Amino acid sequence: MCIRDSKFGAEQEFEGVSLMTLNNNDTDASLVKQHLAYELFRKAGIPAPRCNFARVTVNGEYLGIYSHIESVRKKFLRRHFTKASGNLYEGQISDFTEKADGTFDVKTNTKKNDRSDLRKAIRALAVPDDHLFDAVGKVVDLDNFYRYWAMECLMGFNDGYSGNQNNFFIYNDPASARFKFIPWGADGVFRARSGKASQAGTPLSVMAEGAVAHRLYKTEEGRERYRSELLKVLDEVWDEQALQAKLDKLTRMLRSHTHLPPRLYDPAVDSVRRFISKRRNMLDVELT
C-alpha cells in the first residue's frame, strides 16, 4: 500500500516524506523478514531501503503491524549515489532479455522514458563467453551485482532477481554509467528453496534464474567468483548471534501489537530462528 501525500496537492509532505510504502506482511506472519533482510543488505554494502514498523488503523479499525519501508525514489537515490539523475527501473518478473525488456517499470525520467540503457545490457548478455565479462562489466556494476547475488542466496530470497527475476530495482548510476541492483519486496526471505520447477534438484547455494546471474554462472570464472563472494558474505555479514539477538528484540516489541494469534505468530518466528541457525551449515556442505 502506497500513501502519496502530494496526490491532491503539490509538494505536500509529512515529516519530510511525500510517499509512504506500507506492507501488510500478509506472507510473513513473523513480521520481521523485511526489516532483517534490508538491514543485512545494507550491512553488505548494498543500497537498500530503511524499514521500521507501523501500527495501522483505518477508520477506527486496527489492522495490525505493517512494515513501513522507505520508498525507492529520488530521496533514496540522493542518499546512496552522488547523482540522482539516472534511470531507475522496478523489476517485477523482468529481465535483460528481448522478451522481458518492456516489463521494467521506469520510475525516474518518465517523460523521456529512454530505455536505450536496458537495450545495451541485453546486447551485452548476448555476446560469446570469451567476451562476456568485458561486455557485461561495461553496463552492470559487477562488484555490486556479485555481492547482491550472494546476499539473495544467503538469505534465501527465492522471490528476488536471481531466484525468480522478481522484486528488485536497477539504477543506472550516472557516475559510472552502469546498473546497480537494489532489493525490494523482501517478505519472502529466509526460505531454503523456491518452488520454481527449474530449480528442482539444483544446489541450495545457487540461484541463477535471472539472465545476468545465469550467463555468469555458465562460465567457470563466473562460478568461482560467485562462490568466493558467497563465502565472503557468510564470513563478513552473517552473524548468527547478532541476528538471533535482533530477532529476540523485535519479537518482544511486536508480540503485544500483532493482530495474529500465537498459533500463527510463534511458529513463523521459530521458522526464521531455525533458518538463521542452520543456514551456514546448509551452505558449507556445498561450498567446501
PyRosetta script that sets phi, psi and omega in degrees:
from pyrosetta import init, pose_from_sequence

init()
pose = pose_from_sequence("MCIRDSKFGAEQEFEGVSLMTLNNNDTDASLVKQHLAYELFRKAGIPAPRCNFARVTVNGEYLGIYSHIESVRKKFLRRHFTKASGNLYEGQISDFTEKADGTFDVKTNTKKNDRSDLRKAIRALAVPDDHLFDAVGKVVDLDNFYRYWAMECLMGFNDGYSGNQNNFFIYNDPASARFKFIPWGADGVFRARSGKASQAGTPLSVMAEGAVAHRLYKTEEGRERYRSELLKVLDEVWDEQALQAKLDKLTRMLRSHTHLPPRLYDPAVDSVRRFISKRRNMLDVELT")
pose.set_psi(1, 125.5)
pose.set_omega(1, 177.9)
pose.set_phi(2, -108.2)
pose.set_psi(2, 134.5)
pose.set_omega(2, 175.4)
pose.set_phi(3, -113.8)
pose.set_psi(3, 115.8)
pose.set_omega(3, -177.5)
pose.set_phi(4, -108.2)
pose.set_psi(4, 109.7)
pose.set_omega(4, -176.6)
pose.set_phi(5, -63.4)
pose.set_psi(5, -28.0)
pose.set_omega(5, -174.8)
pose.set_phi(6, -93.1)
pose.set_psi(6, 14.6)
pose.set_omega(6, -177.4)
pose.set_phi(7, -58.0)
pose.set_psi(7, -42.9)
pose.set_omega(7, -176.4)
pose.set_phi(8, -116.1)
pose.set_psi(8, 15.3)
pose.set_omega(8, 176.9)
pose.set_phi(9, -166.3)
pose.set_psi(9, 130.9)
pose.set_omega(9, -174.7)
pose.set_phi(10, -64.6)
pose.set_psi(10, 139.5)
pose.set_omega(10, 171.2)
pose.set_phi(11, 60.6)
pose.set_psi(11, 26.0)
pose.set_omega(11, 175.7)
pose.set_phi(12, -77.9)
pose.set_psi(12, 140.8)
pose.set_omega(12, 179.8)
pose.set_phi(13, -140.1)
pose.set_psi(13, 156.4)
pose.set_omega(13, 171.7)
pose.set_phi(14, -124.9)
pose.set_psi(14, 117.8)
pose.set_omega(14, -177.0)
pose.set_phi(15, 52.2)
pose.set_psi(15, 39.0)
pose.set_omega(15, 177.3)
pose.set_phi(16, 81.2)
pose.set_psi(16, 5.2)
pose.set_omega(16, -177.2)
pose.set_phi(17, -116.3)
pose.set_psi(17, 128.9)
pose.set_omega(17, 179.3)
pose.set_phi(18, -103.2)
pose.set_psi(18, -13.2)
pose.set_omega(18, -179.5)
pose.set_phi(19, -141.7)
pose.set_psi(19, 124.3)
pose.set_omega(19, 178.4)
pose.set_phi(20, -115.0)
pose.set_psi(20, 137.5)
pose.set_omega(20, 176.1)
pose.set_phi(21, -114.3)
pose.set_psi(21, 115.3)
pose.set_omega(21, 179.9)
pose.set_phi(22, -114.1)
pose.set_psi(22, 126.1)
pose.set_omega(22, -179.6)
pose.set_phi(23, -111.7)
pose.set_psi(23, 129.7)
pose.set_omega(23, -174.6)
pose.set_phi(24, -78.9)
pose.set_psi(24, 1.1)
pose.set_omega(24, 178.8)
pose.set_phi(25, 55.1)
pose.set_psi(25, 35.2)
pose.set_omega(25, -178.7)
pose.set_phi(26, -59.3)
pose.set_psi(26, -31.3)
pose.set_omega(26, -178.9)
pose.set_phi(27, -99.4)
pose.set_psi(27, 7.9)
pose.set_omega(27, -178.6)
pose.set_phi(28, -138.0)
pose.set_psi(28, 90.1)
pose.set_omega(28, -178.8)
pose.set_phi(29, -67.2)
pose.set_psi(29, -18.4)
pose.set_omega(29, 177.7)
pose.set_phi(30, -74.9)
pose.set_psi(30, -22.8)
pose.set_omega(30, 179.0)
pose.set_phi(31, 73.4)
pose.set_psi(31, -6.4)
pose.set_omega(31, -168.0)
pose.set_phi(32, -106.1)
pose.set_psi(32, -9.3)
pose.set_omega(32, -168.9)
pose.set_phi(33, -61.4)
pose.set_psi(33, -45.9)
pose.set_omega(33, -177.9)
pose.set_phi(34, -65.7)
pose.set_psi(34, -42.2)
pose.set_omega(34, 179.4)
pose.set_phi(35, -58.4)
pose.set_psi(35, -48.5)
pose.set_omega(35, -178.9)
pose.set_phi(36, -67.0)
pose.set_psi(36, -41.4)
pose.set_omega(36, -175.4)
pose.set_phi(37, -64.7)
pose.set_psi(37, -49.4)
pose.set_omega(37, -178.4)
pose.set_phi(38, -64.8)
pose.set_psi(38, -34.5)
pose.set_omega(38, 177.1)
pose.set_phi(39, -64.3)
pose.set_psi(39, -39.9)
pose.set_omega(39, 178.3)
pose.set_phi(40, -67.3)
pose.set_psi(40, -41.0)
pose.set_omega(40, 176.2)
pose.set_phi(41, -58.4)
pose.set_psi(41, -45.7)
pose.set_omega(41, -179.2)
pose.set_phi(42, -65.1)
pose.set_psi(42, -38.4)
pose.set_omega(42, 177.4)
pose.set_phi(43, -60.8)
pose.set_psi(43, -33.0)
pose.set_omega(43, 179.3)
pose.set_phi(44, -80.3)
pose.set_psi(44, -3.5)
pose.set_omega(44, 179.3)
pose.set_phi(45, 90.3)
pose.set_psi(45, 13.0)
pose.set_omega(45, 178.8)
pose.set_phi(46, -94.2)
pose.set_psi(46, 130.3)
pose.set_omega(46, 174.8)
pose.set_phi(47, -58.1)
pose.set_psi(47, 123.3)
pose.set_omega(47, -177.6)
pose.set_phi(48, -147.3)
pose.set_psi(48, 151.0)
pose.set_omega(48, -178.3)
pose.set_phi(49, -64.0)
pose.set_psi(49, 150.2)
pose.set_omega(49, 167.7)
pose.set_phi(50, -78.2)
pose.set_psi(50, 153.6)
pose.set_omega(50, -175.4)
pose.set_phi(51, -148.8)
pose.set_psi(51, 127.2)
pose.set_omega(51, 171.3)
pose.set_phi(52, -131.2)
pose.set_psi(52, -156.5)
pose.set_omega(52, -173.4)
pose.set_phi(53, -127.6)
pose.set_psi(53, 151.7)
pose.set_omega(53, 179.4)
pose.set_phi(54, -137.3)
pose.set_psi(54, 134.9)
pose.set_omega(54, 170.2)
pose.set_phi(55, -85.0)
pose.set_psi(55, 117.9)
pose.set_omega(55, -172.6)
pose.set_phi(56, -106.3)
pose.set_psi(56, 125.3)
pose.set_omega(56, 176.2)
pose.set_phi(57, -126.6)
pose.set_psi(57, 130.6)
pose.set_omega(57, 178.9)
pose.set_phi(58, -123.7)
pose.set_psi(58, 119.8)
pose.set_omega(58, -179.6)
pose.set_phi(59, 51.9)
pose.set_psi(59, 41.1)
pose.set_omega(59, 176.9)
pose.set_phi(60, 84.8)
pose.set_psi(60, -6.5)
pose.set_omega(60, -179.6)
pose.set_phi(61, -98.3)
pose.set_psi(61, 122.5)
pose.set_omega(61, -179.5)
pose.set_phi(62, -78.1)
pose.set_psi(62, 122.5)
pose.set_omega(62, -177.1)
pose.set_phi(63, -98.7)
pose.set_psi(63, -13.0)
pose.set_omega(63, 178.1)
pose.set_phi(64, 113.3)
pose.set_psi(64, -166.7)
pose.set_omega(64, -179.3)
pose.set_phi(65, -87.8)
pose.set_psi(65, 125.9)
pose.set_omega(65, 174.9)
pose.set_phi(66, -111.8)
pose.set_psi(66, 151.5)
pose.set_omega(66, 170.0)
pose.set_phi(67, -82.9)
pose.set_psi(67, 126.3)
pose.set_omega(67, 177.9)
pose.set_phi(68, -99.2)
pose.set_psi(68, 107.6)
pose.set_omega(68, -170.2)
pose.set_phi(69, -110.4)
pose.set_psi(69, 134.1)
pose.set_omega(69, 177.5)
pose.set_phi(70, -60.9)
pose.set_psi(70, 125.6)
pose.set_omega(70, 179.3)
pose.set_phi(71, -70.1)
pose.set_psi(71, 137.7)
pose.set_omega(71, 179.1)
pose.set_phi(72, -87.0)
pose.set_psi(72, 94.2)
pose.set_omega(72, 179.8)
pose.set_phi(73, -142.2)
pose.set_psi(73, -158.7)
pose.set_omega(73, -172.9)
pose.set_phi(74, -57.4)
pose.set_psi(74, -43.7)
pose.set_omega(74, -177.7)
pose.set_phi(75, -64.3)
pose.set_psi(75, -38.5)
pose.set_omega(75, 175.8)
pose.set_phi(76, -61.4)
pose.set_psi(76, -46.1)
pose.set_omega(76, -179.1)
pose.set_phi(77, -61.7)
pose.set_psi(77, -39.1)
pose.set_omega(77, -179.8)
pose.set_phi(78, -65.4)
pose.set_psi(78, -30.5)
pose.set_omega(78, 179.4)
pose.set_phi(79, -73.2)
pose.set_psi(79, -30.2)
pose.set_omega(79, -171.2)
pose.set_phi(80, -107.5)
pose.set_psi(80, -18.1)
pose.set_omega(80, -175.5)
pose.set_phi(81, -130.4)
pose.set_psi(81, 156.0)
pose.set_omega(81, -179.9)
pose.set_phi(82, -70.0)
pose.set_psi(82, -26.4)
pose.set_omega(82, 178.3)
pose.set_phi(83, -132.8)
pose.set_psi(83, 142.1)
pose.set_omega(83, -179.8)
pose.set_phi(84, -111.6)
pose.set_psi(84, 22.7)
pose.set_omega(84, -174.0)
pose.set_phi(85, -96.8)
pose.set_psi(85, -0.3)
pose.set_omega(85, -177.5)
pose.set_phi(86, -79.3)
pose.set_psi(86, 175.6)
pose.set_omega(86, 178.6)
pose.set_phi(87, -80.4)
pose.set_psi(87, 126.4)
pose.set_omega(87, 175.6)
pose.set_phi(88, -111.9)
pose.set_psi(88, 128.2)
pose.set_omega(88, -180.0)
pose.set_phi(89, -125.2)
pose.set_psi(89, 144.0)
pose.set_omega(89, 170.7)
pose.set_phi(90, -101.3)
pose.set_psi(90, 133.2)
pose.set_omega(90, 179.2)
pose.set_phi(91, -107.6)
pose.set_psi(91, 121.5)
pose.set_omega(91, 174.6)
pose.set_phi(92, -132.8)
pose.set_psi(92, 104.6)
pose.set_omega(92, -168.7)
pose.set_phi(93, 51.7)
pose.set_psi(93, 55.7)
pose.set_omega(93, -176.1)
pose.set_phi(94, -129.2)
pose.set_psi(94, 154.1)
pose.set_omega(94, 179.6)
pose.set_phi(95, -163.1)
pose.set_psi(95, 170.7)
pose.set_omega(95, 179.7)
pose.set_phi(96, -85.4)
pose.set_psi(96, 64.9)
pose.set_omega(96, 177.1)
pose.set_phi(97, -134.9)
pose.set_psi(97, 157.1)
pose.set_omega(97, 178.9)
pose.set_phi(98, -58.2)
pose.set_psi(98, -38.0)
pose.set_omega(98, -176.6)
pose.set_phi(99, -68.6)
pose.set_psi(99, -37.9)
pose.set_omega(99, -172.5)
pose.set_phi(100, -102.8)
pose.set_psi(100, 2.0)
pose.set_omega(100, -176.7)
pose.set_phi(101, -51.9)
pose.set_psi(101, -46.3)
pose.set_omega(101, -175.3)
pose.set_phi(102, -74.4)
pose.set_psi(102, -4.4)
pose.set_omega(102, -177.6)
pose.set_phi(103, -84.0)
pose.set_psi(103, -14.7)
pose.set_omega(103, 177.2)
pose.set_phi(104, -68.0)
pose.set_psi(104, 134.7)
pose.set_omega(104, 179.6)
pose.set_phi(105, -100.2)
pose.set_psi(105, 113.1)
pose.set_omega(105, -177.0)
pose.set_phi(106, -75.1)
pose.set_psi(106, 133.3)
pose.set_omega(106, -175.0)
pose.set_phi(107, -113.2)
pose.set_psi(107, -18.3)
pose.set_omega(107, 175.6)
pose.set_phi(108, -127.6)
pose.set_psi(108, 163.3)
pose.set_omega(108, -179.7)
pose.set_phi(109, 50.5)
pose.set_psi(109, 41.4)
pose.set_omega(109, -172.4)
pose.set_phi(110, -66.4)
pose.set_psi(110, -33.3)
pose.set_omega(110, -179.4)
pose.set_phi(111, -69.1)
pose.set_psi(111, -38.8)
pose.set_omega(111, 178.6)
pose.set_phi(112, -73.8)
pose.set_psi(112, -44.6)
pose.set_omega(112, 176.3)
pose.set_phi(113, 46.5)
pose.set_psi(113, 49.0)
pose.set_omega(113, 178.5)
pose.set_phi(114, -88.5)
pose.set_psi(114, 109.1)
pose.set_omega(114, -175.8)
pose.set_phi(115, -100.0)
pose.set_psi(115, 22.0)
pose.set_omega(115, -178.4)
pose.set_phi(116, -63.4)
pose.set_psi(116, -28.7)
pose.set_omega(116, 178.7)
pose.set_phi(117, -66.5)
pose.set_psi(117, -35.5)
pose.set_omega(117, 175.7)
pose.set_phi(118, -65.1)
pose.set_psi(118, -41.4)
pose.set_omega(118, -178.9)
pose.set_phi(119, -66.9)
pose.set_psi(119, -34.0)
pose.set_omega(119, 175.2)
pose.set_phi(120, -61.9)
pose.set_psi(120, -42.1)
pose.set_omega(120, 179.5)
pose.set_phi(121, -65.6)
pose.set_psi(121, -38.8)
pose.set_omega(121, 178.1)
pose.set_phi(122, -62.4)
pose.set_psi(122, -43.4)
pose.set_omega(122, 179.4)
pose.set_phi(123, -66.3)
pose.set_psi(123, -37.7)
pose.set_omega(123, -179.2)
pose.set_phi(124, -63.3)
pose.set_psi(124, -36.4)
pose.set_omega(124, -179.0)
pose.set_phi(125, -76.0)
pose.set_psi(125, -9.9)
pose.set_omega(125, -178.6)
pose.set_phi(126, -93.7)
pose.set_psi(126, -2.2)
pose.set_omega(126, -177.4)
pose.set_phi(127, -77.4)
pose.set_psi(127, 161.4)
pose.set_omega(127, 177.2)
pose.set_phi(128, -62.6)
pose.set_psi(128, 160.6)
pose.set_omega(128, -175.4)
pose.set_phi(129, -56.8)
pose.set_psi(129, -37.6)
pose.set_omega(129, -175.2)
pose.set_phi(130, -70.1)
pose.set_psi(130, -12.6)
pose.set_omega(130, 175.9)
pose.set_phi(131, -114.0)
pose.set_psi(131, 3.7)
pose.set_omega(131, -169.4)
pose.set_phi(132, -62.4)
pose.set_psi(132, -51.4)
pose.set_omega(132, -173.7)
pose.set_phi(133, -65.6)
pose.set_psi(133, -37.8)
pose.set_omega(133, 178.7)
pose.set_phi(134, -65.9)
pose.set_psi(134, -45.3)
pose.set_omega(134, -177.1)
pose.set_phi(135, -67.9)
pose.set_psi(135, -48.0)
pose.set_omega(135, -178.3)
pose.set_phi(136, -68.5)
pose.set_psi(136, -36.3)
pose.set_omega(136, -179.9)
pose.set_phi(137, -63.6)
pose.set_psi(137, -18.4)
pose.set_omega(137, 178.3)
pose.set_phi(138, -81.5)
pose.set_psi(138, -18.4)
pose.set_omega(138, -176.3)
pose.set_phi(139, -121.2)
pose.set_psi(139, -16.8)
pose.set_omega(139, 178.3)
pose.set_phi(140, -126.8)
pose.set_psi(140, 131.9)
pose.set_omega(140, 176.3)
pose.set_phi(141, -72.0)
pose.set_psi(141, 100.7)
pose.set_omega(141, -172.4)
pose.set_phi(142, -69.2)
pose.set_psi(142, -31.6)
pose.set_omega(142, 176.0)
pose.set_phi(143, -61.9)
pose.set_psi(143, -46.7)
pose.set_omega(143, 176.9)
pose.set_phi(144, -62.1)
pose.set_psi(144, -44.5)
pose.set_omega(144, -174.5)
pose.set_phi(145, -66.3)
pose.set_psi(145, -45.6)
pose.set_omega(145, -179.4)
pose.set_phi(146, -61.1)
pose.set_psi(146, -40.5)
pose.set_omega(146, 177.8)
pose.set_phi(147, -63.2)
pose.set_psi(147, -46.6)
pose.set_omega(147, 179.7)
pose.set_phi(148, -60.5)
pose.set_psi(148, -47.0)
pose.set_omega(148, -179.0)
pose.set_phi(149, -60.7)
pose.set_psi(149, -46.7)
pose.set_omega(149, 180.0)
pose.set_phi(150, -63.4)
pose.set_psi(150, -38.4)
pose.set_omega(150, 179.6)
pose.set_phi(151, -67.8)
pose.set_psi(151, -39.0)
pose.set_omega(151, 176.6)
pose.set_phi(152, -58.3)
pose.set_psi(152, -44.2)
pose.set_omega(152, -179.9)
pose.set_phi(153, -67.8)
pose.set_psi(153, -45.0)
pose.set_omega(153, -178.0)
pose.set_phi(154, -55.9)
pose.set_psi(154, -41.0)
pose.set_omega(154, -177.4)
pose.set_phi(155, -88.6)
pose.set_psi(155, 0.0)
pose.set_omega(155, -177.6)
pose.set_phi(156, 64.4)
pose.set_psi(156, 41.2)
pose.set_omega(156, 179.8)
pose.set_phi(157, -83.7)
pose.set_psi(157, 72.9)
pose.set_omega(157, -172.1)
pose.set_phi(158, -71.2)
pose.set_psi(158, -18.7)
pose.set_omega(158, -179.7)
pose.set_phi(159, -102.4)
pose.set_psi(159, 23.2)
pose.set_omega(159, 177.7)
pose.set_phi(160, -96.7)
pose.set_psi(160, -159.6)
pose.set_omega(160, -176.0)
pose.set_phi(161, -66.7)
pose.set_psi(161, -52.4)
pose.set_omega(161, -174.1)
pose.set_phi(162, -70.8)
pose.set_psi(162, -24.7)
pose.set_omega(162, -178.9)
pose.set_phi(163, -94.6)
pose.set_psi(163, -27.4)
pose.set_omega(163, -173.3)
pose.set_phi(164, -152.3)
pose.set_psi(164, 15.0)
pose.set_omega(164, 179.9)
pose.set_phi(165, 52.7)
pose.set_psi(165, 41.3)
pose.set_omega(165, -169.5)
pose.set_phi(166, -143.7)
pose.set_psi(166, 160.8)
pose.set_omega(166, 171.1)
pose.set_phi(167, 56.4)
pose.set_psi(167, 67.2)
pose.set_omega(167, 177.1)
pose.set_phi(168, -160.2)
pose.set_psi(168, 160.7)
pose.set_omega(168, 168.0)
pose.set_phi(169, -117.0)
pose.set_psi(169, 153.0)
pose.set_omega(169, 168.9)
pose.set_phi(170, -127.2)
pose.set_psi(170, 138.7)
pose.set_omega(170, 179.8)
pose.set_phi(171, -124.8)
pose.set_psi(171, 124.4)
pose.set_omega(171, 176.4)
pose.set_phi(172, -83.3)
pose.set_psi(172, 94.8)
pose.set_omega(172, -174.2)
pose.set_phi(173, -68.6)
pose.set_psi(173, 116.3)
pose.set_omega(173, -178.5)
pose.set_phi(174, -59.7)
pose.set_psi(174, -24.5)
pose.set_omega(174, -178.6)
pose.set_phi(175, -67.0)
pose.set_psi(175, -26.8)
pose.set_omega(175, -178.4)
pose.set_phi(176, -126.9)
pose.set_psi(176, -10.5)
pose.set_omega(176, -175.3)
pose.set_phi(177, 58.4)
pose.set_psi(177, 34.3)
pose.set_omega(177, 178.3)
pose.set_phi(178, -131.5)
pose.set_psi(178, 149.7)
pose.set_omega(178, 179.7)
pose.set_phi(179, -75.1)
pose.set_psi(179, 138.6)
pose.set_omega(179, 169.8)
pose.set_phi(180, -121.0)
pose.set_psi(180, 143.8)
pose.set_omega(180, -177.0)
pose.set_phi(181, -92.8)
pose.set_psi(181, 142.5)
pose.set_omega(181, 179.4)
pose.set_phi(182, -130.8)
pose.set_psi(182, 128.9)
pose.set_omega(182, -177.7)
pose.set_phi(183, -74.6)
pose.set_psi(183, 155.0)
pose.set_omega(183, 179.3)
pose.set_phi(184, -157.8)
pose.set_psi(184, 157.1)
pose.set_omega(184, 174.9)
pose.set_phi(185, 59.7)
pose.set_psi(185, 42.7)
pose.set_omega(185, -171.9)
pose.set_phi(186, -88.8)
pose.set_psi(186, 41.6)
pose.set_omega(186, 177.8)
pose.set_phi(187, -89.6)
pose.set_psi(187, -1.7)
pose.set_omega(187, -179.6)
pose.set_phi(188, -109.7)
pose.set_psi(188, 28.2)
pose.set_omega(188, -178.4)
pose.set_phi(189, -86.9)
pose.set_psi(189, 177.5)
pose.set_omega(189, 178.2)
pose.set_phi(190, 60.9)
pose.set_psi(190, 43.9)
pose.set_omega(190, 173.7)
pose.set_phi(191, -129.9)
pose.set_psi(191, 134.2)
pose.set_omega(191, -171.5)
pose.set_phi(192, -69.0)
pose.set_psi(192, -35.5)
pose.set_omega(192, -174.6)
pose.set_phi(193, -149.3)
pose.set_psi(193, 139.8)
pose.set_omega(193, 176.3)
pose.set_phi(194, -78.2)
pose.set_psi(194, 164.4)
pose.set_omega(194, 176.1)
pose.set_phi(195, -90.1)
pose.set_psi(195, 3.9)
pose.set_omega(195, -176.8)
pose.set_phi(196, -62.5)
pose.set_psi(196, 127.3)
pose.set_omega(196, -172.4)
pose.set_phi(197, -59.2)
pose.set_psi(197, -38.1)
pose.set_omega(197, -176.1)
pose.set_phi(198, -72.1)
pose.set_psi(198, -8.2)
pose.set_omega(198, 177.9)
pose.set_phi(199, -95.3)
pose.set_psi(199, -6.9)
pose.set_omega(199, -177.8)
pose.set_phi(200, -58.1)
pose.set_psi(200, 126.9)
pose.set_omega(200, 177.9)
pose.set_phi(201, 84.6)
pose.set_psi(201, -5.4)
pose.set_omega(201, 179.0)
pose.set_phi(202, -80.1)
pose.set_psi(202, 159.5)
pose.set_omega(202, -179.5)
pose.set_phi(203, -60.5)
pose.set_psi(203, 148.1)
pose.set_omega(203, 177.7)
pose.set_phi(204, -66.8)
pose.set_psi(204, -21.4)
pose.set_omega(204, -178.2)
pose.set_phi(205, -88.1)
pose.set_psi(205, 6.6)
pose.set_omega(205, -176.7)
pose.set_phi(206, -130.6)
pose.set_psi(206, 126.3)
pose.set_omega(206, 166.5)
pose.set_phi(207, -131.8)
pose.set_psi(207, 119.9)
pose.set_omega(207, -175.3)
pose.set_phi(208, -146.1)
pose.set_psi(208, 47.7)
pose.set_omega(208, 177.3)
pose.set_phi(209, -79.6)
pose.set_psi(209, -36.5)
pose.set_omega(209, 178.7)
pose.set_phi(210, -63.0)
pose.set_psi(210, 144.7)
pose.set_omega(210, -173.0)
pose.set_phi(211, -59.9)
pose.set_psi(211, -39.8)
pose.set_omega(211, 179.9)
pose.set_phi(212, -64.5)
pose.set_psi(212, -49.8)
pose.set_omega(212, 179.2)
pose.set_phi(213, -61.7)
pose.set_psi(213, -42.3)
pose.set_omega(213, -176.4)
pose.set_phi(214, -63.0)
pose.set_psi(214, -48.0)
pose.set_omega(214, -179.5)
pose.set_phi(215, -64.0)
pose.set_psi(215, -43.6)
pose.set_omega(215, -179.4)
pose.set_phi(216, -64.6)
pose.set_psi(216, -40.7)
pose.set_omega(216, -176.4)
pose.set_phi(217, -71.3)
pose.set_psi(217, -20.2)
pose.set_omega(217, 179.3)
pose.set_phi(218, -74.8)
pose.set_psi(218, -6.6)
pose.set_omega(218, 178.5)
pose.set_phi(219, -108.0)
pose.set_psi(219, 151.2)
pose.set_omega(219, 179.6)
pose.set_phi(220, -62.7)
pose.set_psi(220, -43.3)
pose.set_omega(220, 178.7)
pose.set_phi(221, -61.8)
pose.set_psi(221, -40.4)
pose.set_omega(221, -179.7)
pose.set_phi(222, -65.8)
pose.set_psi(222, -40.5)
pose.set_omega(222, 178.6)
pose.set_phi(223, -64.7)
pose.set_psi(223, -43.7)
pose.set_omega(223, -177.4)
pose.set_phi(224, -67.1)
pose.set_psi(224, -39.3)
pose.set_omega(224, 179.0)
pose.set_phi(225, -67.0)
pose.set_psi(225, -38.4)
pose.set_omega(225, 177.1)
pose.set_phi(226, -63.2)
pose.set_psi(226, -46.7)
pose.set_omega(226, 179.0)
pose.set_phi(227, -59.1)
pose.set_psi(227, -43.6)
pose.set_omega(227, 179.7)
pose.set_phi(228, -61.8)
pose.set_psi(228, -42.1)
pose.set_omega(228, -179.0)
pose.set_phi(229, -69.2)
pose.set_psi(229, -37.2)
pose.set_omega(229, 178.7)
pose.set_phi(230, -65.9)
pose.set_psi(230, -39.4)
pose.set_omega(230, 175.4)
pose.set_phi(231, -63.8)
pose.set_psi(231, -37.1)
pose.set_omega(231, 179.5)
pose.set_phi(232, -64.0)
pose.set_psi(232, -47.2)
pose.set_omega(232, -177.7)
pose.set_phi(233, -70.4)
pose.set_psi(233, -29.8)
pose.set_omega(233, 173.0)
pose.set_phi(234, -60.5)
pose.set_psi(234, -40.9)
pose.set_omega(234, -177.5)
pose.set_phi(235, -78.7)
pose.set_psi(235, -39.8)
pose.set_omega(235, -170.8)
pose.set_phi(236, -94.5)
pose.set_psi(236, -25.9)
pose.set_omega(236, -171.3)
pose.set_phi(237, -115.3)
pose.set_psi(237, -37.7)
pose.set_omega(237, -171.6)
pose.set_phi(238, -85.4)
pose.set_psi(238, 98.2)
pose.set_omega(238, -179.0)
pose.set_phi(239, -115.1)
pose.set_psi(239, 98.1)
pose.set_omega(239, -174.4)
pose.set_phi(240, -57.8)
pose.set_psi(240, -43.4)
pose.set_omega(240, -177.8)
pose.set_phi(241, -62.5)
pose.set_psi(241, -45.2)
pose.set_omega(241, 179.4)
pose.set_phi(242, -66.0)
pose.set_psi(242, -39.5)
pose.set_omega(242, 179.4)
pose.set_phi(243, -66.0)
pose.set_psi(243, -41.9)
pose.set_omega(243, 178.6)
pose.set_phi(244, -65.4)
pose.set_psi(244, -38.9)
pose.set_omega(244, 178.3)
pose.set_phi(245, -65.0)
pose.set_psi(245, -40.3)
pose.set_omega(245, 178.2)
pose.set_phi(246, -65.6)
pose.set_psi(246, -39.9)
pose.set_omega(246, 178.2)
pose.set_phi(247, -62.4)
pose.set_psi(247, -42.6)
pose.set_omega(247, 177.2)
pose.set_phi(248, -59.2)
pose.set_psi(248, -44.8)
pose.set_omega(248, -178.6)
pose.set_phi(249, -63.1)
pose.set_psi(249, -44.0)
pose.set_omega(249, -178.6)
pose.set_phi(250, -66.6)
pose.set_psi(250, -42.7)
pose.set_omega(250, -177.7)
pose.set_phi(251, -67.7)
pose.set_psi(251, -35.2)
pose.set_omega(251, 175.7)
pose.set_phi(252, -62.5)
pose.set_psi(252, -37.8)
pose.set_omega(252, -179.4)
pose.set_phi(253, -73.0)
pose.set_psi(253, -38.8)
pose.set_omega(253, -170.9)
pose.set_phi(254, -89.5)
pose.set_psi(254, -26.7)
pose.set_omega(254, -169.5)
pose.set_phi(255, -54.1)
pose.set_psi(255, -45.1)
pose.set_omega(255, -175.3)
pose.set_phi(256, -75.0)
pose.set_psi(256, -10.4)
pose.set_omega(256, -177.4)
pose.set_phi(257, -106.3)
pose.set_psi(257, -13.2)
pose.set_omega(257, -177.2)
pose.set_phi(258, -70.4)
pose.set_psi(258, 145.1)
pose.set_omega(258, 177.4)
pose.set_phi(259, -87.6)
pose.set_psi(259, -2.1)
pose.set_omega(259, -177.2)
pose.set_phi(260, -86.9)
pose.set_psi(260, 144.4)
pose.set_omega(260, 175.8)
pose.set_phi(261, -72.7)
pose.set_psi(261, 155.0)
pose.set_omega(261, -179.6)
pose.set_phi(262, -54.5)
pose.set_psi(262, -30.5)
pose.set_omega(262, -178.0)
pose.set_phi(263, -66.1)
pose.set_psi(263, -19.4)
pose.set_omega(263, 175.9)
pose.set_phi(264, -102.1)
pose.set_psi(264, -41.6)
pose.set_omega(264, -174.8)
pose.set_phi(265, -69.9)
pose.set_psi(265, -49.0)
pose.set_omega(265, -174.4)
pose.set_phi(266, -62.9)
pose.set_psi(266, -47.0)
pose.set_omega(266, 177.5)
pose.set_phi(267, -62.3)
pose.set_psi(267, -32.8)
pose.set_omega(267, 179.4)
pose.set_phi(268, -66.8)
pose.set_psi(268, -41.5)
pose.set_omega(268, 176.7)
pose.set_phi(269, -65.3)
pose.set_psi(269, -42.0)
pose.set_omega(269, 179.7)
pose.set_phi(270, -62.3)
pose.set_psi(270, -34.7)
pose.set_omega(270, 178.9)
pose.set_phi(271, -64.8)
pose.set_psi(271, -42.3)
pose.set_omega(271, 176.3)
pose.set_phi(272, -63.1)
pose.set_psi(272, -42.5)
pose.set_omega(272, -179.0)
pose.set_phi(273, -61.7)
pose.set_psi(273, -42.4)
pose.set_omega(273, -179.8)
pose.set_phi(274, -66.0)
pose.set_psi(274, -41.8)
pose.set_omega(274, 179.9)
pose.set_phi(275, -59.8)
pose.set_psi(275, -45.9)
pose.set_omega(275, -179.6)
pose.set_phi(276, -59.3)
pose.set_psi(276, -44.3)
pose.set_omega(276, -175.3)
pose.set_phi(277, -73.5)
pose.set_psi(277, -26.6)
pose.set_omega(277, -173.9)
pose.set_phi(278, -102.4)
pose.set_psi(278, -13.3)
pose.set_omega(278, -169.6)
pose.set_phi(279, -62.1)
pose.set_psi(279, -41.8)
pose.set_omega(279, -177.6)
pose.set_phi(280, -60.4)
pose.set_psi(280, -48.8)
pose.set_omega(280, 180.0)
pose.set_phi(281, -64.8)
pose.set_psi(281, -36.0)
pose.set_omega(281, 179.6)
pose.set_phi(282, -59.4)
pose.set_psi(282, -42.4)
pose.set_omega(282, -178.3)
pose.set_phi(283, -82.6)
pose.set_psi(283, -35.7)
pose.set_omega(283, -178.3)
pose.set_phi(284, -56.8)
pose.set_psi(284, -35.7)
pose.set_omega(284, -179.2)
pose.set_phi(285, -56.7)
pose.set_psi(285, -39.9)
pose.set_omega(285, -178.3)
pose.set_phi(286, -87.3)
pose.set_psi(286, -39.5)
pose.set_omega(286, -174.3)
pose.set_phi(287, -70.8)
pose.set_psi(287, -24.1)
pose.set_omega(287, 179.9)
pose.set_phi(288, -101.8)
pose.dump_pdb("model.pdb")
